Amino acid sequence: MAIEESTVSFWSLSPAQLAAQIASVANGDTPASDEATRAEASLLAAEWQQARDLPNATFEDQETRVAQLDSLQKRIIEVLIGAGPRP
């Protein structure tokens, strides 16, 4: 799935859609992304999957997971915006 036009609201994407978008950048499917952006996208995609796979054993674990996913979501969206089509 290539990144669509810049009017895409990344904040409205589901976790699965966000993962697909960052994987697209990591795989080099976006022509505007350079090697550093692809490397960062690859790392973020792996961290995103790892955070989503964490067990929710306690309330504190759940809080930690939510905070980690929120932080990753913000960074992923920054990368997606930066890797989007250029005028």
Secondary structure, DSSP 8 states (H G I E B T S, - for coil): -----TT--GGG--HHHHHHHHHHHHTT-STT--HHHHHHHHHHHHHHHHHHT----SHHHHHHHHHHHHHHHHHHHHHHHHHS---
